[in-house]
Amino acid sequence: MTSITLNSKHQARSADLLAPRLADFLARSILKLQSFGQLLRMPAPGVPEATAQLLRLAEAYEPTQPSYAADLRAAASMGAGTDDATR
């Protein structure tokens, strides 16, 4: 059987020195990631803009894919909350 003597004072001292640095590093890393994530986020278009965009897409797809165009119009009418968006 092998016995190992550990110097608990040395370990505690190094942990006390390392913990604040590690916490600071982790906090800074999280803040950097959050700021990077905010840069990547783009604001979603508002309902009127999104509805108009869907209707433009539906018009473009109508000649070749009428079923898909109908789906786009249905999505536009759901977003607008009225049936006026399908006209």
Backbone as a ProteinNet text record, in pm:
[ID]
protein_1_A
[PRIMARY]
MTSITLNSKHQARSADLLAPRLADFLARSILKLQSFGQLLRMPAPGVPEATAQLLRLAEAYEPTQPSYAADLRAAASMGAGTDDATR
[TERTIARY]
84.1	0	89.6	53.9	131.2	56.5	126.5	62.6	120.2	32.6	73	37.5	133.2	109.4	83	-28.2	-65.2	-51.7	0.4	12.9	-115.5	-208.6	-339.1	-330	-234.1	-220.7	-181.7	-89.8	-47.3	-163.4	-238.5	-351.8	-457.9	-487	-587.5	-542.6	-413.6	-361.9	-369.7	-331.4	-336.9	-481.3	-571.2	-712.3	-768.2	-726.9	-773.5	-724.5	-605.9	-553.1	-615.7	-645.4	-696.9	-846.6	-924.4	-1069.6	-1114.3	-1062.9	-1108.2	-1070.7	-952.6	-911.3	-1001.1	-1031.2	-1117.4	-1258.3	-1311	-1443.7	-1447.1	-1343.6	-1335.7	-1329.1	-1248.5	-1236.3	-1370.7	-1438.9	-1568.5	-1671.5	-1673.9	-1769.4	-1743.6	-1616.8	-1583.2	-1618.3	-1594.9	-1627.6	-1777.4	-1855.6	-2001.3	-2050.2	-1995	-2034.4	-1997.6	-1880.9	-1839.9	-1935.3	-1971	-2063.2	-2200	-2246.7	-2375.5	-2372.8	-2266.8	-2258.9	-2246.9	-2175.9	-2165.1	-2301.8	-2376.3	-2509.6	-2604.3	-2591.3	-2676	-2642.9	-2518	-2480.6	-2541	-2551.7	-2604.5	-2756	-2823.2	-2969.4	-3011.9	-3106.7	-3163.6	-3308.1	-3356.1	-3495.3	-3588.1	-3690.5	-3788.4	-3875	-3915.4	-4000.9	-4134.9	-4193.6	-4324.7	-4429.7	-4547.7	-4654.3	-4687.1	-4704.2	-4736.5	-4626.4	-4500.9	-4390.8	-4383	-4399.7	-4394	-4508.8	-4627.1	-4743.2	-4720	-4670.7	-4643.5	-4536.9	-4437.4	-4330.9	-4386.1	-4471.5	-4531.8	-4619.1	-4692.6	-4777.9	-4695.7	-4583.4	-4494.2	-4437.4	-4398.4	-4348.1	-4456.4	-4578.1	-4688.1	-4712.3	-4705.1	-4723.9	-4613.8	-4492.5	-4380.8	-4391.6	-4442.3	-4451.3	-4578.2	-4677.5	-4806.7	-4796.3	-4716.8	-4713.4	-4656.3	-4560	-4493.7	-4539.7	-4577.7	-4617.3	-4740.2	-4856.1	-4976.3	-5013.3	-4983.3	-5014.5	-4930	-4801.9	-4712.3	-4753.1	-4794.5	-4840.3	-4964.3	-5053.8	-5172.7	-5133.1	-5033.7	-4985	-4926.6	-4854	-4796.8	-4905.8	-5008.9	-5120.2	-5192	-5207.6	-5271.8	-5189	-5057.7	-4970.4	-4979.5	-4988.8	-5001.5	-5131.9	-5239	-5367.2	-5369.9	-5298.7	-5291	-5211.6	-5106.5	-5024.1	-5093.8	-5174.3	-5243.2	-5365	-5420.9	-5539.1	-5667.7	-5658.3	-5777.6	-5769.8	-5880.5	-5882.5	-5844.1	-5820.1	-5781	-5644.5	-5560.6	-5424.4	-5423	-5530.1	-5530	-5573.6	-5610.8	-5657.5	-5543.4
-116.4	0	124	219.2	341.8	454.5	530.2	646.2	772.7	869.6	997.3	1107.1	1190.2	1302.4	1424.9	1486.9	1606	1728.3	1829.9	1955.5	2033.9	2024.1	2086.5	2239.1	2295.1	2441	2492.3	2420.2	2461.4	2449.5	2342.1	2322.7	2430.2	2460.8	2562	2699.1	2729.3	2858.6	2871.9	2767.4	2775.1	2779.9	2710.3	2716.8	2856.2	2918	3053.1	3154	3131.1	3221.8	3194.8	3070.9	3033.1	3062.3	3047.2	3061.5	3198.3	3309.4	3439.4	3460.5	3413.8	3428.7	3346.9	3225.6	3139.7	3198.4	3247.6	3308.3	3430.7	3512.9	3631	3591.2	3491.5	3443.7	3391.6	3312	3258.3	3368.9	3465.5	3576.2	3656.4	3685.8	3760.8	3681.6	3551.6	3466.5	3464.7	3454.7	3453.6	3587	3696.5	3827.5	3843.4	3793.8	3800.3	3719.4	3598.8	3514.8	3580.9	3643.7	3711.1	3827.6	3905.5	4018.8	3971	3861.6	3804.9	3754.3	3692.3	3643.8	3757.3	3869.5	3984.3	4042.2	4033.9	4081.3	3993.8	3864.3	3771.9	3782.1	3823.9	3833.2	3948.4	3917.7	4022.5	4040.4	4161	4179.7	4114.9	4048.8	3986.5	4095.5	4073.8	4174.8	4180.9	4296.6	4312.6	4239.8	4228.7	4153.8	4210.9	4341.8	4391.5	4362.1	4378.7	4351.8	4204.5	4118.3	3974	3929.3	3986	3950.9	3992	4110.9	4158.7	4072.7	4033.4	3949.7	3813.2	3754.6	3626.1	3637.5	3745.9	3764.2	3783.9	3852.8	3867.1	3732.2	3652.6	3518.4	3432.8	3441.4	3363.7	3401.5	3530.2	3575.8	3522.4	3517.9	3468.7	3318.2	3242	3096.3	3050.3	3137.3	3098.2	3027.6	3076.9	3010.6	2867.9	2843.4	2712.1	2619.9	2676.8	2595	2655.8	2637	2700.3	2651.6	2526.7	2474.5	2544.1	2561.5	2630	2775.9	2838.3	2976.8	2988.9	2890.1	2891.9	2879.1	2795.4	2782.2	2914.1	2982.3	3110.9	3213.9	3213.3	3305.8	3274	3145.1	3105.6	3151.4	3137	3182.6	3333.4	3404.5	3550.4	3590.4	3519	3554.9	3522.5	3418.9	3385.8	3491.1	3540.8	3642.2	3775.3	3807.3	3936	3933.9	3815.9	3805.8	3843	3873.5	3906	3834.2	3830.6	3770.8	3870	3996.4	4097.4	4069.6	3994.3	3968.5	3876.4	3802.3	3707.3	3772	3898.1	3964.3	4018.3
0	0	0	-83.4	-94.2	-27.3	49.2	111.2	50.3	29.5	-28.8	69.5	95.8	185.2	100.1	124.4	48.6	137.8	80.9	152.3	129	220.1	202.2	204.3	273	275	136.9	70.4	-63.7	-161.9	-153.3	-243.4	-220.2	-98.2	-67.6	-117.4	-101.8	-144.3	-296.5	-369.7	-516.3	-565.4	-497.3	-534.9	-508.3	-397.5	-366.3	-469.5	-525.4	-627	-763.3	-791.7	-923	-938	-832.6	-840.5	-891.7	-838.8	-890.6	-1037.4	-1075.3	-1215.3	-1307.5	-1266.1	-1345.9	-1354.8	-1244.4	-1244.7	-1335.2	-1328.7	-1414	-1561.1	-1592.3	-1730	-1781	-1699.4	-1740.4	-1759.8	-1670.7	-1683.3	-1810.3	-1835.9	-1958.1	-2083	-2080.3	-2195.2	-2221.8	-2117.2	-2134	-2189	-2139.7	-2191.1	-2338.1	-2376.4	-2517.2	-2603.9	-2558.6	-2635	-2647.7	-2541.8	-2547.5	-2645	-2643.1	-2734.7	-2878.2	-2899.6	-3034.1	-3080.7	-2991.3	-3025.9	-3061.4	-2993.6	-3024.4	-3161.6	-3201.1	-3334.2	-3442.8	-3416.1	-3515.9	-3531	-3425.3	-3430.9	-3519.6	-3606.8	-3689.4	-3646.2	-3645.1	-3606.5	-3708.3	-3658.6	-3746.7	-3808.9	-3932.7	-3993.9	-3921.4	-3920.5	-3859.3	-3940.6	-3886.4	-3952.9	-4090.3	-4107.1	-4241.9	-4344.1	-4302.7	-4395.6	-4431.1	-4331	-4354.9	-4444.4	-4421.3	-4502.6	-4647.5	-4667.5	-4803	-4870	-4793.6	-4848.2	-4890.4	-4807.8	-4842	-4966.4	-4977.7	-5095.6	-5222.6	-5212.4	-5328.8	-5370.3	-5271.8	-5303.4	-5367.5	-5315.4	-5371.7	-5517.6	-5544.5	-5682.4	-5774.2	-5723.7	-5804.3	-5830.3	-5732.4	-5747.4	-5817.5	-5832.4	-5888.9	-6024.8	-6119.5	-6250.8	-6246.6	-6162.4	-6163.6	-6051.7	-5936.6	-5821.4	-5754.3	-5814.8	-5760.2	-5619.6	-5589.1	-5455.7	-5349.1	-5377.9	-5284.2	-5269.4	-5379.4	-5374.8	-5285.6	-5294.3	-5208.5	-5061.5	-5033.5	-4895.9	-4845.2	-4931.1	-4891.6	-4864.8	-4947.3	-4924.2	-4793.5	-4765.4	-4639.4	-4520	-4529.9	-4421.7	-4405.4	-4516.8	-4509.9	-4443.7	-4474.2	-4414.3	-4265.1	-4225.3	-4081.9	-4006	-4067.1	-4002	-3992.8	-4091.9	-4092.8	-4002.6	-3984.4	-3900.1	-3970.7	-4101.9	-4179.8	-4312	-4380	-4515.1	-4622.4	-4584.5	-4682.9	-4740.9	-4671.4	-4718.5	-4838.1	-4862.4	-4974.3	-5103.5	-5102.3	-5226	-5305.1
[MASK]
+++++++++++++++++++++++++++++++++++++++++++++++++++++++++++++++++++++++++++++++++++++++

